[in-house]
């Protein structure tokens, strides 16, 4: 890498730690990236991609509850206890809303009308939030499951299609996302997966206090608060590390686009807080 490129990369990293990057502001160029892939301006191509991901994710979600309701009702009944199902529900919402956002972008075209601008900004910010939480959360769920919980799984459970989907394909989907969609990414958004994780910890405390269960997982046992505190501290560091890795993959995608797939010079634009 040339020195100028290295300096540019370091400057980009420094800029990421500005307080404004905790939020969801966009300049004009970044705003437009929510409606296309990284490699094509064609919004129909992006809509087809989004439709495919939406159908796949929702299909598995429905299949789990229909099949499980018939054959594994005792597992489906208590599925809300587990972080995996929290992550799965978030993924379904994310892929559904991102499909709707892609449809809006395709219908309105590049020169979007100004009507309902604030609604579109809010909707886009929600999709961006779910994207930040979903991609980091999916990797953490996959890594933690296969390193620890999988060792305690019942014989044959690891070959279950739903298990593979929830603990492996979930990460694959977000790796596809990180290299295909043109969404911008903020390093400081790692706080949102942390908040999601702490919300789950609070839920497990409620399970404990209401007598449902004190230990959803062996490493998350409220009869031993010290372990829970250790999990909470570990969660912060793990979210930060995973989110940083995903950010590096995001930068790799941008670098690949610039050096191997770019057909025109990169456009520069000034920050416009009212851009849709």
N, C-alpha and C positions, 0 to 999 in steps of 0.2 A: 504494500500500500504506500503511495506517495505521501510525503510529509504533509502536503496541503490537505490531502484527504483525511489524514489522521487528525490534523488540527480541526478540520471541519467536524469530524465525528466527536471530538472532545467538546467542542463548542455546543454541539447539539445536546450532549449529555448535560452540560452545565445549564443550558436553557430549560431542560426538563424539570429542574428542581426549583423553578419559580412557583410561588404560591398559586398563581392563577391556573396552573396546570392540575390542581386538585379538581377543578371544575371541568366543564364540558364546552368551553368556548371553541370556536373554529374560525379560521380565516376562510376566504372564498374558495380557495383551492381544496382545503381539507373538507369543507362542507360538501363539495361536489363528489368527493371520494366515497361517500356513503351510498351512492347510487350506481356503482360500477365495480368491475373487477380491477385489479391492479394493472392488467395488461391490455384492457380494451375499454374504449369509451362507449361501446354498444350496450345500451341499457337493456335491450331484449336478452342478450347473452347473460347478463347478470340476473335478470328476472328468472330465466330458465334454471340457472344454478340455484337461486334461492328457492324456487318451487321444488326442485329435486331434494334439497336438504330438508325443507319443511315437511314434505310427504314422508320422507324416510324417518325423521324423528317422531313425528306424530303417529306414524304407523306402528312403530315399536312401542310407543307409550300406550296406545289403545290395545295392542296385542297383549301387553303385559297384564293389563287389568281385566281384559276379557278372558284370556286363557287362565290367568291366575285366579280370577273370580270363580271359574268353573273347577279348576284342578288344584289350586293352591290357595284357597280362600283364607286359610289361617296365616299365610305369609303376607298376603295382600292387606289383610286387616290391620297388621302392625307395621306396614311398610313405611308409614310416616315417621317412625322412630329413627330411621337410619339416614345418615348423611348422603348416602348414595341416591336415595329417592328425592331428597331435597335438591341435590344437584341435577337429577333427571328432570324434575319439575321446572327448575330454572331454565334448563336447556330447551325444553318444549316451548316455554314462553319466549325465550330469545329467538329461536328459529321461526316461530310464528310471527312475532313482531317485525323481525328483519325481512321476512317475506312480504309483509304488508308495506313496509317502508320501500322495498324494491318496486312493488307494484305502483305505489304513489309516484316514485321517481320515473318509472317508465311511462305512466299515463300523462304526467305533466311535461315530460321532456326536459332537456337541458335548460331551456329558458323558462323556468318555473314562474308561474304567476305569483304575485305578492300576497294574494288573499290567504288568510289563515297562516301567516308566516310564523307567529309565535307558537301555534299549535304544532307545526312541523318541527320547530326547534326543540320543543319539549319532547315530542315523540322520538326524534333522532337521539336526544340525550339519554332517554330511557333505554333505547337499543344499545347505545354505546356503553352505558353502565352495565347492562346484562352481559355484553360481550366481554368487558373487563373482568367481571366476576366469573363468568362461565368458563373462559379459557384457563384461568389460573386454577379455579376449583376443580375442573376436570382432570388436570394433570396431578393435582394433589390427591384426589380420590383414587386415581389409577395407581400412583406410586405407593401410597400408604397401603392400599389393599393388597397389592402383589408382594410387598415386602413383609407385611405383618399378618394381616387378617387372613390371607389366602392359606397360610400355614395351618390355620385352625378350621378351615372349611371341611365340610363333610365330603366323603369320597364321591366323586362324580359331579360335585357342585361346580367345579372349575370348568367343566365342559358344557355347562348349561348355556344355551344361546343368549338368554337374557343376562346372565352373569357376564359373559364376554362383551355384550353390547354396553352394559353399564360401567364396566371396569376396564375396558380396553378401547372399544370403538369410540367411546365418548371423547377420549383424547385424540384419536385419529381424526375425528370430525373437526376439532379445533385446530389441529395442525394443518388440515386442508384449508380451513378458514384463514389462518395466519399467512398462508402463502398465496391465496387466491383473492380474497376481498381486499379492497383498498382502504379499509378503515384506518384512520390515524390511531396512534397509541400513546398513552401518557404513563411515564414511570410512576408518578405519584398516585395513579389509580389503584395501586396495590392495596391502598387502604380499604377499598370496597370489598375485595375478597376477605380481608381481615374482619370487617364488620359482619359479613355474611357468616363467617365461621363463629364469631362471638354470639351471633343470634342463635346459631345451632346449640352452642354451649348453654345459653340461657334456656333453650327448649329442653335440653337434657336435665337441667336443674328442675324445671317444672315437672318433667316425668318423675324425677326422684321425690319431689315434695308431694305429689299427688298419688304416690304409691304405684305408679305404672311399672317403673323399673329404675334401679339406681345405677345400673351399668349397661348401657346400650352396647358398648364395646368394653372389652377387658381393660383397655388403657384409659377409659373414660368412666371411672367409678366414683360417684359422689360420696360413697362411704369412706373414701380416701381422698379428701380434698387436695392433698399435696400433689397427687397425680394429675388432677384436673388443672391445677395452677401450672404445672409443668407443660401440660398440653396447650394451655392458652399461650404461654410464652413461646413455645415451639411453633405454634400456628403463625405468630407474627413473623418470625424469621423465615419460615417455610414459604409463606405467601410472598415475602419480599424476594427471596431467591428465585422462586418459580416465575414470578411476574417479570423479573429482570431477564431471565432466560427467554421468555416469550417476547420481550421487547427486543432482544438481540436478534431473534428470528424475524421480527418485524423489520428491523433495520437491514437484515440480509435480503429480505424481499425487496425493499426499496432500492438497495444497491444493485440487485440483479436486474430490476426494471430499468434503472438508469443506465447501466453499462451494457446490457444485452438485449433489451426489449424496447428501448425508447426509440420512437420514430420522429420525435421533435424535441427541441430544447425544453428544459423544465421551466414552467411558468412561475413567476414570482408574484406574490400578492400581499397586500398589507392586511393586517388584522381588521376585520369588520365585525364588531360584536352583534350586528343585526342580520348577518348573513344566515340563510335558512339551513 
